[in-house]
Amino acid sequence: MRSKHPVPVLMTFVVLALLVAGCAGTAGSAKPLTAAIKPEILARYTRVSLTTSALGDAASKMTQADRDRVAALVAQKVKERAPNRFADFAATTTDAETLHVTIAFTRYDEGSAFARAMLAGLGQIHIDAEVTLEDRGLQKVLGKLEVTKTFAWGGLYGGFTGIKNVEDGFAEAVAKVVLGESSE
């Protein structure tokens, strides 16, 4: 039997998808593993060096291309939040003006789209990392944080959301750390 009102049913799904669309891209969370970093300490740096690595089995599926994509997203998010804050994002020097940010991924799990589509909470997507900010000129770690982003929505939205959608929220959380906006 055909529905008498196929357009309203379709519109309902579209509206629901748009209402929840922000969840995958919302910022992850950052938890200090060392003493909180004061924003005024970070204010003296004019350049950023971003490096990434994958630690342990939970992040071993992550390729160098995946890590490079997330690092580029972090740089993009920092530029969006503070367009004139840093002069350079590719600095590899150990001078006093370069903030070195290391993103050591500890978990990178795409989950199961099928499980997410069946029931919210199943097949979750996880991205976790230890983010270290350091001054290599002084050979001093300024701070270390655990940054996490999890996605667990179900239904059509959960089934069609992938890890690349969730990377955006993870990158937003790391950008806040780099800018000294995240000291929970």
N, C-alpha and C positions, 0 to 999 in steps of 0.2 A: 504494500500500500504506500503510495506516495504522500509525502507531507504536503499539506495545503499551503504552508508558509516556509518554503526552503530559505528564502532570503533572511527573514528574522532569525532563524536558527543559526545560519552562518554568521550573521552579524553578532549574535550573542557570543559565539566562540572567538571571533576577532576582538571584541571588546574585552572579554576575559583575558585573552592573551596579552593585550596591550596593558591591562591593569597590573599584571604580574610580571611584565617583561623586565622590569628593573631589577629583579632579584638576582639574576645571574651576574649582572654587572655592578651591583652595589659593592662598596668597599669591604674587603675582608677585615680581619682584626689583627692587631699587633699587641703582643704581650712582652714587656721588657724581661730579659733574662739576666741583665745586669742593672746597675743603677740607671734610673731614667736619664735620658740625654736632655740637657737644657737647650732650648732653641737658640739662645745667644751663643752657645759654643759652636753650633753649626753655621752661624751667620758669617763667620770669617772666611769660609771656603767659597771660591769663585768657580771652581771646576769640579767635575765629578768623573770618577772612573768606575764603571760598572763591570763586575765579573760575576760569572755564575759557575756552579758545579752541581753535581747530583750525588747525594750521599746515601749509601745503603740501598737495599733491595727495593724499598718502596718508591724510590725515584729513579731506579735503573732503566725504566722504559723511556725515560725522557731523553730525547736526542739533543745534540748540540743546536740544531735548528729550533727546537722547542725553547731551549734556554735563551737563544739569541732573540727569538720573537718576544719573549716575556721581558727581557732587558730593554728592547726597543720600546715596548709598551710602557715600561716604567719611565724611561726618558721622556716619552710623549706626555705622560700624565704629569710629570714634574713641570714640563714646559707649559702645559695647559693651566696648571694651578698657579705657577709663578713664572710667567714668560721671560722676565729679565733677571731672574735669580742667579742662574749659572751661565757663564760665557762658553763653556765647553763641556761636552759629555763624553768625549773620547780620550780624555787625558790619561796618559799612562805614566806620567812622571811621579816622582816621590817628593815634589816640592810642597811647601807649607800651605799652598792655596788649593790643593787637590784633596777632596774628600773621596776616599776609596770605599765603595759599597760592594760587599760580597753577598750574593744571594746563593746560599747553599740549600738546594731543594732536598727536602727529606721525604716528601711524599708527592706523587704526581699520579693520581688515579682517575682515569676517565669514567669509571663506574660502568653501569649498564643502562643504556637508553631504554631497552625493553623493560627492565625492572622498574625504572623510574616511571615509565608510561603506565605500568600496571598499578603501582601504589607509591604514593609519596613516602620518602624515607628509604626506599630500597634503591640500590644501584647508585648511591651518592657519588658525586664528583668531589675530589679533595685535591687541594694544592697547599702544601705546607713548606716552609723554609725557615732557616735561621739566617737572619739578615744582620751582617756585621758592618758597622761604620768605623773606619779607622783613619788615623793620620799616619801614613807610612813614613813621612819625613821625621816625625817624632817617635816612630815605632810604638804607637799607642792606640789601643782599642778604645774608641769613644763610647761604644755601646753595642749590645747584641740584643736582638729581639726575635721572637718567634712570630712569624706572620702566617696566618691561615685563612683559607677561603674554602667554604663547603657549600655545595648546592644539592638540595634534596627535594625539590618540587616534584610533584607527580603529574600524571595525566599527559595531555598532548604537549604542554609546555615542557615538562620534564623530559619527555621522549625526544623532543626536537632540540633540546639544549645540549650543547657539547662543551668539552673542556676549553675550547678557544673562547667561548662566550664567558666562561668563568675566569679566565686569565685576566680579563679586563678589571674585574673587581679586586683580584689579587694585586695587580700592578698599581691600582689606586691606593691600596693600603701601604705598599712599599714606597710610593711617592710621598705619602704623608710622613712616613718615617724619615726619608731623606730631607724633607723640608722642616722637620722638627715639629710637625703638627700632631704627632701621635705619641703621646706619653701617658697611656692608660695605667 
